[in-house]
Amino acid sequence: MTVQGESADHQWVDDHAGPVVRPYAVTRGRARPVTGTFDLISLVTATRADVTPEAGLGPEHLAIVGLCQRIQSVAEIAAHLDLPVGTIRVLLGDLAARSLVQVREPQTTAGLPDNSIFEAVINGLRAL
């Protein structure tokens, strides 16, 4: 459906960004990554600086590799590329499967000290 006086081609173009590409088109309809889960605070680093366009890699994949020459979180990647986090997770799965990025998941709470240590520190500070 088009607005009266507006061509069908014009409704899919943003004056500032160019043609609109839907996130499901970027991921080819996939909603889940082929590998990994990618928490919002997972840290991503590119493993190579020189990535050429290969079959199956789109411009968004290449943009992620370029951006991740410095460590970035999944949330930062999504913000920089202005894409939904779900889309970024799918693209990161593609890149991780090709060993083009390394992902460090956040530490689980099981590895952290229990609350008794924190309570002892707080009590010690109060005693000062």
C-alpha positions in Angstrom: 0.0 0.0 0.0 1.4 3.4 -1.0 0.5 6.9 0.1 -1.4 8.7 -2.6 1.1 10.5 -4.9 4.0 8.4 -3.7 5.5 5.7 -6.0 6.0 2.1 -4.9 9.8 2.5 -5.3 9.9 5.6 -3.1 8.3 4.0 0.0 11.3 1.7 0.5 13.9 4.4 0.4 14.9 6.5 3.4 16.3 10.0 2.4 19.2 9.7 4.7 20.0 5.9 4.8 19.1 4.8 1.2 17.2 1.6 0.6 15.6 0.0 3.6 16.7 -3.6 4.2 14.7 -5.6 6.7 16.7 -7.5 9.4 15.3 -10.9 8.2 16.7 -10.2 4.8 20.2 -9.6 6.3 20.0 -13.0 8.1 18.2 -14.7 5.2 15.3 -15.5 7.4 17.3 -17.1 10.2 16.3 -16.2 13.7 19.0 -18.2 15.6 22.8 -18.3 15.2 24.4 -21.4 13.8 26.7 -21.5 16.8 26.9 -19.7 20.1 24.4 -17.8 22.2 26.1 -14.4 22.5 25.1 -12.6 25.7 24.8 -8.8 25.4 28.0 -8.3 27.2 30.0 -11.0 25.4 33.2 -9.6 24.1 34.0 -10.0 20.4 37.3 -9.7 18.6 38.2 -10.2 15.0 40.8 -12.9 14.4 41.9 -11.5 11.0 42.2 -7.9 9.7 42.0 -8.8 6.0 38.7 -10.4 5.3 37.6 -10.6 1.6 34.0 -11.0 0.6 33.4 -14.7 0.5 30.3 -16.7 -0.5 27.8 -16.3 2.2 29.3 -13.1 3.8 27.4 -9.9 3.3 28.4 -6.3 3.9 27.1 -6.5 7.5 29.5 -9.5 8.2 32.4 -7.5 6.9 31.3 -4.4 8.9 31.4 -6.5 12.1 34.8 -7.9 11.4 36.1 -4.3 10.7 34.4 -3.0 13.9 35.8 -5.8 16.0 39.5 -5.1 15.2 39.1 -3.6 18.7 37.2 -5.5 21.4 33.5 -4.8 21.3 30.5 -6.1 23.2 27.5 -7.6 21.3 25.5 -4.6 22.4 28.1 -2.1 21.1 28.2 -3.9 17.7 24.4 -3.7 17.5 24.4 0.0 18.4 27.2 0.9 15.9 25.6 -1.0 13.0 22.1 0.1 14.0 20.8 -3.4 13.7 18.7 -5.5 16.2 20.7 -7.6 18.7 19.0 -10.8 17.3 20.3 -10.0 13.9 23.8 -9.3 15.2 23.7 -12.7 17.0 22.9 -14.5 13.8 25.7 -12.7 11.9 28.2 -13.4 14.8 27.3 -17.1 14.6 28.2 -17.1 10.9 31.5 -15.4 11.6 32.3 -17.6 14.6 31.6 -20.7 12.5 34.2 -19.5 10.0 36.7 -18.6 12.8 36.6 -14.9 11.8 35.8 -13.7 15.3 36.6 -14.9 18.8 33.9 -14.5 21.4 34.5 -14.4 25.1 31.4 -15.1 27.1 30.9 -13.3 30.5 31.9 -15.1 33.7 29.1 -17.0 35.3 28.1 -16.2 38.9 29.2 -19.7 40.0 32.9 -18.5 39.8 32.3 -15.5 41.9 32.7 -15.5 45.7 29.6 -15.9 47.8 27.9 -13.1 49.6 29.5 -13.8 53.0 32.8 -12.3 51.8 31.1 -9.1 50.7 29.2 -8.9 54.0 32.5 -9.3 55.9 34.1 -6.5 53.9 31.1 -4.2 54.5 31.1 -5.0 58.2 34.8 -4.4 58.4 34.4 -1.0 56.7 31.6 0.0 59.0 33.8 -0.9 62.0 36.4 1.7 60.9 
